[in-house]
Each structure stands twice: as structure tokens, then as C-alpha cells.
């Protein structure tokens, strides 16, 4: 740390030596910007985000993936303990509800502490951390995928089911997704699992929504529930006219 402080002093002295003909305000801006950039680079490998435990790999044979999106590391950002890290090579292990990042050595992987994750973005999807709160109808502390964010919100809680089956001799674990959808309206979170739930929550614009769904030949069925529900919530926010 002492060496680091001495280095900062050196940077400051260097910029002071080239200050002739440059205004004090502009020089101060240059010094501040470069010293902050140096500090960020210096502390990158020691940042709090890299203090998680080592990630344990799956050892059993499986069909399907325990991760959100795919098995490959992707670039995203993470808001961790109030600070945003961008970009970060990461995975979201849905089965274990763990956010996994690539360590600075570009080889090992670490699991972040969930209690410090405010939000993260992976594969174009932003996940926010919500704590269990029965007053607001939240019954699971988890990361929620924000599918729509307007006057009302549409959120998805991603989960994966694991089932062991005997196939020939080896035991194979089948991993399949199971998602839960919530509409956040007037300060409350409503779990919606079918068309009846959706129209109950959006009752104030139910007739308008039904008209536009008929016009666009859209149906709330199980096969396309997520995409259609996202469209319906968008219709609600747009006024549906």
C-alpha cells in the first residue's frame, strides 16, 4: 500500500511538471481522471468482487444445463455491494442460484456472495435481487429477471428442476427449466401462472388488452406464455389503444 501511495504521488508530480500553459481546472481534471483509472487497474484483481469461494464443478452426467442461457462464460456487468463492475466474464448457475465469475488469473472461477449482489446483466437480461417480503407478496429471496420495466414490471424467477433417471447403467440427471412470472403493480408482486391470473391483475384494462390480442392473433398459452405475457404487459403500459 505504501508503494501504491508513493506511485500516486509520482503521478501527481509528473502532471505538475507539465502544467505550464495549462489551466489549473483542466490540469486537475486530467490528474483526477488518470489517477482514478490507475487505481481501478491497480486494485482490479483485489477488488471485493473477487473474494468469493471457489466454484465446484458438477461431476455427474447430465442432460440439459444448470446455467442460464448456456454453459459458456459471457461478458456482463454486476452491481456488487454498491459498485458496478463492467465487463465481467460470468455465468449464472440457476440450479444452485449462484453467480459465477472468472477470476483475474483467467483460469479459476469464483462464486459471489448473493447478499452483496444488487443486480447483474447477462445475455442481455437484467436480474435484480429481491428479498422475501410477505407484505409485498414476495415469498422467495432470489434474483428476478426483469422482462419489462415501465408503469408496471414483469419479472421472472428462473429455476431448474433436477431428476435422476437410470439409463442403461449410468445414472443421468435431467435438468429442465421451471420459471415463475410476477407482475409488479401498485407496490405488490402478483404471481401469474395462466390467463386468468393475468387478467385479474390487469383488470382495469382487461377489455382493451383482449381486443388487441384478438387483432394480433395472440393467445396466452403455456407454450408461448413468457413472450406473450411480455407483449400483454407492454400493451398495458402503452395504453392498449
Secondary structure, DSSP 8 states (H G I E B T S, - for coil): -HHHHHHHHHHHHHHHHT-TTS-HHHHHHHHHHHHHHHHHHHHGGGSGGG-SEE-----S-EES-SBSS-SS-EEEEEEETTEEEEEEEEEEETTTTEEEEE-TTSS-EEE--GGGEEEEEETTEEEEEE--BGGGTB---EEEEEEEESSSEEEEEEEEEEEEEE-SSSEEEEEEEEEEEEEEETTEEEEE-SHHHHHHHTGGGHHHHHHHHHHTT----STTHHHHHHHHHHHHHHT--
